[in-house]
Amino acid sequence: MPLLPGFPALPLPCARVAPGGTSAGRSISAGSLDILTIAHRQRVPRAASASVPLASYRTPDLRKSIWQICTSFLPLAAVWCLMVLSLHVGYWLTLLLAPVAAGMLVRVFIIQHDCGHGSFFRSRRANDALGFLCGVLALTPYLYWRRSHAVHHASAGNLAQRGIGDIWTLTVAEYLQLGRWGRLRYRLYRHPAVMFFLGPTLLFVVLYRFPQAYSSTWKRERASVYWTDAAILATGAAMALLIGLRHFLMIQAPITILAASLGTWLFYIQHQFENVYWARGEEWNPTVAALEGSAYYDLPPILRWFTGNIGFHHIHHLDSRIANYNLPRCHRENPQLRPGAVLSLRGALRTIPLALWDEQRRKLVGFSGIRLDATAGATAAF
């Protein structure tokens, strides 16, 4: 199992993603279609079908993109400068400003996310240049992350293609087949302290500094890891010379920790809810997976702004070429594109105990309801 999302430790089949966004010969990118016909199958009893034109939402708006850059990078720089000044008042004030800076850094990461999907600018070079810059600030190797994230989009909800770019999720049967040590490892991985606090910092600060074994054939992407590392080192060295290494770490450390945790939570909540969609092999339907396998995280306007509308995740997975600033309009004008779940701030917290996919009941369940084989007559508890 992977230590963290996107970094598997066990060899697993993964989606083969072609440059055009196809997996195993099947087109899985809604971004290549002008009209989507959504056919809800099996466990999806709502609307039988709906033809939804999405092309009008895909065109990037240069003015909106530039405005989003200005309202992300400039406030981040301003808050960072305030944090420098706050050190002369008291570190308590620096820490009070850290959540604001972390929120701005999440917003920068969402811009990188859009660049990776080619939705922020019309020009691929412009997307890649801005994506690399955002990646340096967010401690994320842009090209490497882009390819891993493409695998996530190509295989989300497919039980046969887990392990790259996702939150590792075992089925009940797989969990019960593990030995005591294997179950303990999975429980530790799924523990909130690891999933949302220790793990994200380890991922962004340490693991993203090295290419993983599964990417041995990704020459360009692996090189981007080292280029990003060099840029991060150069930026850190420059800031250390400017304000001192100690002060730099006192400011940047809490920002990175908070932003990493928030970003991981946002990614987690979109695909880890009770009635999420999972299927195997030929039963897996990419369109159903996009809608039924993604949640709509209904956030207050200010949090929606900080998170770049990523809460409209069902729309994003349906068509990843829609820029984040067009997602609310698409959601508003197409009410038939209903997500697998609508989660509020409080309701999202109830998903934390869910950790295993029950193939019989077709829903995520927690450890507390899992029983061993009847012949064993015991429960799995640690």
C-alpha positions as CSV (number, residue, x, y, z in Angstrom):
1,M,0.0,0.0,0.0
2,P,1.2,3.6,-0.5
3,L,2.5,5.6,2.4
4,L,0.7,8.6,1.0
5,P,-1.7,9.3,-1.9
6,G,0.0,8.8,-5.2
7,F,3.0,6.9,-3.9
8,P,2.3,3.1,-3.9
9,A,4.6,0.7,-2.2
10,L,3.0,-2.4,-3.8
11,P,3.1,-3.1,-7.6
12,L,-0.4,-2.4,-8.9
13,P,-1.9,-2.1,-12.4
14,C,-2.2,1.5,-13.4
15,A,-4.0,3.3,-16.1
16,R,-2.1,3.8,-19.4
17,V,-2.7,7.4,-20.2
18,A,-2.0,8.6,-23.7
19,P,-1.2,12.2,-24.5
20,G,-4.8,12.7,-25.6
21,G,-6.2,11.5,-22.3
22,T,-7.2,7.9,-23.1
23,S,-6.9,4.9,-20.9
24,A,-6.5,1.4,-22.4
25,G,-7.9,2.5,-25.7
26,R,-11.1,4.0,-24.2
27,S,-11.6,7.7,-24.2
28,I,-12.0,8.9,-20.7
29,S,-11.5,12.6,-21.0
30,A,-14.8,14.5,-21.3
31,G,-12.7,17.5,-22.4
32,S,-12.5,15.9,-25.9
33,L,-16.2,15.8,-26.4
34,D,-18.7,18.5,-27.5
35,I,-21.7,16.7,-26.1
36,L,-21.7,14.2,-23.2
37,T,-24.4,11.6,-23.0
38,I,-24.6,10.6,-19.4
39,A,-26.1,7.1,-18.9
40,H,-26.6,6.2,-15.3
41,R,-26.2,2.5,-14.9
42,Q,-26.9,-0.1,-12.2
43,R,-26.9,1.6,-8.9
44,V,-27.6,5.1,-10.3
45,P,-31.4,5.3,-10.4
46,R,-31.7,9.1,-10.9
47,A,-32.1,10.6,-14.4
48,A,-31.8,8.0,-17.1
49,S,-29.8,10.2,-19.4
50,A,-29.0,13.8,-20.2
51,S,-27.2,15.4,-23.1
52,V,-25.1,18.2,-21.8
53,P,-23.2,20.7,-24.0
54,L,-19.9,21.5,-22.2
55,A,-17.9,23.2,-25.0
56,S,-18.9,26.7,-24.1
57,Y,-17.4,26.3,-20.6
58,R,-14.0,25.1,-21.8
59,T,-12.7,28.3,-23.4
60,P,-10.2,30.0,-21.0
61,D,-10.9,33.7,-20.4
62,L,-7.5,35.5,-20.4
63,R,-8.8,38.4,-18.3
64,K,-10.2,36.1,-15.6
65,S,-7.0,34.0,-15.6
66,I,-4.8,37.1,-15.2
67,W,-7.1,38.5,-12.5
68,Q,-6.9,35.2,-10.7
69,I,-3.1,35.3,-10.9
70,C,-3.1,38.9,-9.5
71,T,-5.5,38.0,-6.7
72,S,-3.4,34.9,-5.7
73,F,0.2,35.8,-6.0
74,L,0.0,39.4,-4.8
75,P,-2.0,38.7,-1.6
76,L,0.4,35.8,-0.9
77,A,3.4,38.1,-1.2
78,A,1.7,40.7,0.9
79,V,0.8,38.4,3.7
80,W,4.3,36.9,3.6
81,C,5.8,40.4,4.0
82,L,3.4,41.0,6.9
83,M,4.6,37.8,8.6
84,V,8.2,39.1,8.3
85,L,7.2,42.3,10.0
86,S,5.2,40.5,12.6
87,L,8.3,38.7,13.9
88,H,9.3,42.1,15.4
89,V,6.0,42.1,17.3
90,G,5.7,38.5,18.4
91,Y,5.7,35.0,16.9
92,W,2.1,34.6,18.0
93,L,1.1,37.2,15.4
94,T,3.1,35.4,12.8
95,L,1.2,32.2,13.5
96,L,-2.1,34.1,13.3
97,L,-1.3,35.2,9.8
98,A,-0.1,31.7,8.7
99,P,-3.6,30.3,7.9
100,V,-4.3,33.3,5.6
101,A,-1.0,32.7,3.7
102,A,-1.7,28.9,3.6
103,G,-5.1,29.6,2.1
104,M,-3.5,31.8,-0.6
105,L,-0.9,29.0,-1.3
106,V,-3.8,26.6,-1.8
107,R,-5.2,29.0,-4.3
108,V,-1.9,29.1,-6.1
109,F,-1.9,25.3,-6.1
110,I,-5.3,25.3,-7.8
111,I,-3.9,27.5,-10.5
112,Q,-1.2,24.9,-11.0
113,H,-3.9,22.3,-11.1
114,D,-5.7,24.1,-13.9
115,C,-2.5,24.6,-15.8
116,G,-1.8,20.8,-15.6
117,H,-5.2,20.2,-17.2
118,G,-4.5,22.8,-19.9
119,S,-7.5,24.8,-18.9
120,F,-6.0,28.0,-17.5
121,F,-4.6,29.4,-20.8
122,R,-5.1,28.5,-24.4
123,S,-1.3,28.2,-24.8
124,R,0.3,25.0,-23.5
125,R,3.6,26.8,-23.0
126,A,1.9,29.4,-20.9
127,N,0.2,26.7,-18.8
128,D,3.5,24.9,-18.3
129,A,5.5,28.0,-17.4
130,L,2.9,29.2,-14.9
131,G,2.4,25.6,-13.6
132,F,6.1,25.3,-12.9
133,L,6.2,28.6,-11.0
134,C,3.2,27.6,-8.9
135,G,4.8,24.2,-8.3
136,V,7.9,25.8,-6.9
137,L,5.9,27.8,-4.4
138,A,3.7,24.7,-3.6
139,L,6.7,22.4,-3.4
140,T,5.2,20.3,-6.2
141,P,7.1,19.0,-9.3
142,Y,4.7,20.3,-11.9
143,L,5.2,17.9,-14.8
144,Y,5.6,14.9,-12.5
145,W,2.4,15.8,-10.7
146,R,0.6,16.5,-13.9
147,R,1.2,12.9,-15.2
148,S,0.3,11.3,-11.9
149,H,-2.9,13.4,-11.7
150,A,-3.8,12.3,-15.3
151,V,-3.7,8.7,-14.1
152,H,-6.1,9.7,-11.3
153,H,-8.5,11.2,-13.8
154,A,-8.2,8.2,-16.1
155,S,-8.9,5.6,-13.3
156,A,-10.9,7.3,-10.5
157,G,-13.4,4.8,-9.1
158,N,-11.8,1.8,-10.9
159,L,-10.9,-0.9,-8.4
160,A,-8.6,-2.5,-11.0
161,Q,-6.5,0.6,-11.3
162,R,-5.6,2.0,-7.9
163,G,-2.3,3.2,-6.5
164,I,-1.2,6.3,-8.4
165,G,-2.5,9.8,-7.7
166,D,-5.3,8.6,-5.3
167,I,-6.1,7.9,-1.7
168,W,-5.3,4.3,-1.2
169,T,-8.6,2.4,-0.5
170,L,-8.8,-1.3,0.3
171,T,-12.0,-3.3,-0.1
172,V,-13.3,-5.2,2.9
173,A,-12.2,-8.5,1.4
174,E,-8.7,-7.2,0.8
175,Y,-8.4,-5.9,4.3
176,L,-9.5,-9.1,5.9
177,Q,-6.9,-11.0,3.8
178,L,-4.1,-9.0,5.4
179,G,-2.2,-10.2,8.4
180,R,-2.1,-8.4,11.7
181,W,0.8,-6.2,10.6
182,G,-0.8,-5.4,7.3
183,R,-4.0,-4.3,9.0
184,L,-2.1,-2.2,11.5
185,R,-0.2,-0.4,8.6
186,Y,-3.5,0.4,6.8
187,R,-5.1,1.6,10.0
188,L,-2.1,3.9,10.6
189,Y,-2.3,5.2,7.1
190,R,-6.0,5.9,7.5
191,H,-5.6,7.5,10.9
192,P,-6.6,11.2,10.7
193,A,-3.3,12.3,12.4
194,V,-1.4,10.6,9.6
195,M,-3.8,11.3,6.7
196,F,-4.3,15.0,7.4
197,F,-1.3,16.2,9.4
198,L,1.9,14.1,9.4
199,G,1.4,12.6,5.9
200,P,0.8,15.8,3.9
201,T,3.9,17.4,5.3
202,L,6.0,14.3,4.5
203,L,4.5,14.2,1.0
204,F,5.1,17.8,0.0
205,V,8.4,18.4,1.9
206,V,10.1,15.0,1.4
207,L,8.5,12.6,-1.0
208,Y,7.9,15.1,-3.8
209,R,11.7,15.7,-3.8
210,F,12.4,12.3,-5.4
211,P,10.8,10.4,-8.3
212,Q,9.0,7.2,-7.3
213,A,9.8,3.7,-8.6
214,Y,6.6,3.5,-10.7
215,S,7.7,6.4,-12.8
216,S,10.9,4.8,-14.2
217,T,9.9,5.4,-17.8
218,W,8.8,9.0,-17.2
219,K,12.0,10.7,-18.3
220,R,10.8,14.2,-18.8
221,E,8.6,14.1,-15.6
222,R,11.4,12.7,-13.5
223,A,13.7,15.5,-14.7
224,S,11.1,18.0,-13.6
225,V,11.4,16.8,-10.1
226,Y,15.1,17.7,-10.0
227,W,14.5,21.1,-11.7
228,T,11.8,21.9,-9.2
229,D,14.1,20.9,-6.3
230,A,16.8,23.2,-7.7
231,A,14.4,26.1,-8.0
232,I,13.1,25.5,-4.4
233,L,16.7,25.4,-3.1
234,A,17.6,28.6,-4.9
235,T,14.4,30.4,-3.7
236,G,15.0,29.2,-0.1
237,A,18.7,30.2,-0.3
238,A,17.7,33.7,-1.5
239,M,15.2,34.2,1.2
240,A,17.6,32.9,3.8
241,L,20.2,35.5,2.7
242,L,17.5,38.2,2.7
243,I,15.9,37.6,6.1
244,G,18.0,34.8,7.7
245,L,17.4,31.1,7.6
246,R,15.8,30.9,11.0
247,H,13.2,33.6,10.2
248,F,12.5,32.1,6.8
249,L,11.8,28.7,8.4
250,M,9.7,30.3,11.2
251,I,7.5,31.8,8.5
252,Q,7.4,29.2,5.8
253,A,7.1,26.1,7.9
254,P,3.6,26.8,9.4
255,I,2.4,28.0,5.9
256,T,3.6,24.7,4.3
257,I,2.2,22.5,7.0
258,L,-1.2,24.1,7.0
259,A,-1.5,24.3,3.2
260,A,-0.4,20.7,2.8
261,S,-3.0,19.5,5.3
262,L,-5.8,21.6,3.7
263,G,-4.9,20.5,0.2
264,T,-4.9,16.9,1.2
265,W,-8.3,17.3,2.9
266,L,-9.8,18.9,-0.2
267,F,-8.5,16.0,-2.3
268,Y,-9.6,13.4,0.2
269,I,-13.2,14.6,0.7
270,Q,-14.0,14.7,-3.0
271,H,-13.8,10.9,-3.4
272,Q,-14.2,9.4,0.1
273,F,-17.8,9.5,1.0
274,E,-20.3,6.7,1.9
275,N,-22.1,6.3,-1.5
276,V,-19.1,6.9,-3.7
277,Y,-18.8,5.0,-7.0
278,W,-16.3,2.1,-7.4
279,A,-16.4,-0.6,-10.0
280,R,-14.2,-3.3,-11.5
281,G,-12.9,-3.7,-15.1
282,E,-15.5,-3.6,-17.8
283,E,-18.2,-2.5,-15.2
284,W,-16.4,0.8,-14.7
285,N,-17.9,3.7,-16.5
286,P,-15.8,6.9,-16.7
287,T,-18.8,9.2,-17.0
288,V,-20.7,7.6,-14.1
289,A,-17.4,7.6,-12.1
290,A,-17.0,11.4,-12.7
291,L,-20.5,12.2,-11.4
292,E,-21.2,9.4,-8.9
293,G,-17.6,9.1,-7.7
294,S,-17.1,12.8,-7.0
295,A,-18.7,15.0,-4.4
296,Y,-19.9,18.6,-4.5
297,Y,-18.2,20.2,-1.5
298,D,-20.7,23.1,-0.7
299,L,-18.4,25.7,0.9
300,P,-19.1,29.2,2.0
301,P,-18.2,31.8,-0.6
302,I,-14.9,32.9,1.1
303,L,-13.7,29.3,1.3
304,R,-14.8,28.6,-2.2
305,W,-12.6,31.6,-3.3
306,F,-9.6,30.3,-1.4
307,T,-10.0,26.8,-2.8
308,G,-10.5,27.9,-6.4
309,N,-14.0,26.3,-6.7
310,I,-12.5,22.8,-6.4
311,G,-15.6,21.8,-4.5
312,F,-17.4,21.5,-7.8
313,H,-15.4,18.3,-8.2
314,H,-18.1,16.3,-10.1
315,I,-18.0,19.0,-12.9
316,H,-14.3,19.0,-12.9
317,H,-14.0,15.2,-13.3
318,L,-16.7,15.3,-16.0
319,D,-14.7,17.8,-18.0
320,S,-11.2,18.7,-16.7
321,R,-10.7,21.3,-19.4
322,I,-13.1,23.6,-17.7
323,A,-11.2,26.3,-15.8
324,N,-11.9,26.7,-12.1
325,Y,-13.6,30.1,-12.6
326,N,-16.1,28.5,-15.0
327,L,-17.1,25.6,-12.8
328,P,-19.8,27.4,-10.7
329,R,-21.5,28.6,-13.9
330,C,-21.5,25.1,-15.4
331,H,-22.9,23.7,-12.1
332,R,-25.6,26.4,-11.9
333,E,-26.7,26.1,-15.5
334,N,-26.8,22.3,-15.6
335,P,-28.7,21.0,-12.5
336,Q,-29.0,17.6,-14.1
337,L,-25.3,17.0,-13.5
338,R,-25.9,15.9,-9.9
339,P,-22.9,14.7,-7.9
340,G,-22.5,11.5,-5.9
341,A,-22.9,13.5,-2.7
342,V,-23.4,17.1,-1.5
343,L,-21.2,17.7,1.5
344,S,-21.3,20.6,3.9
345,L,-18.5,21.6,6.2
346,R,-20.0,19.7,9.1
347,G,-21.2,16.8,7.0
348,A,-17.8,16.2,5.4
349,L,-16.4,15.5,8.9
350,R,-18.6,12.4,9.1
351,T,-16.6,10.8,6.2
352,I,-13.4,10.6,8.2
353,P,-14.0,7.1,9.7
354,L,-14.9,5.6,6.3
355,A,-11.9,3.6,5.1
356,L,-13.0,0.4,3.3
357,W,-15.1,-0.3,0.2
358,D,-17.7,-2.9,0.8
359,E,-18.4,-4.5,-2.6
360,Q,-21.5,-6.3,-1.3
361,R,-23.2,-3.2,0.0
362,R,-21.5,-0.9,-2.5
363,K,-20.5,1.8,-0.1
364,L,-17.6,2.9,2.0
365,V,-17.6,1.7,5.6
366,G,-15.5,2.1,8.7
367,F,-13.4,-0.4,10.6
368,S,-15.9,-0.7,13.4
369,G,-18.4,-2.6,11.2
370,I,-15.9,-5.1,9.8
371,R,-16.1,-8.8,10.8
372,L,-13.8,-11.6,10.0
373,D,-15.0,-14.7,8.2
374,A,-17.8,-16.4,10.1
375,T,-15.7,-19.5,10.7
376,A,-13.2,-17.5,12.5
377,G,-15.8,-16.1,14.9
378,A,-13.8,-13.0,15.8
379,T,-13.8,-9.4,14.9
380,A,-10.9,-7.5,13.4
381,A,-9.9,-4.9,16.1
382,F,-6.7,-3.3,17.0
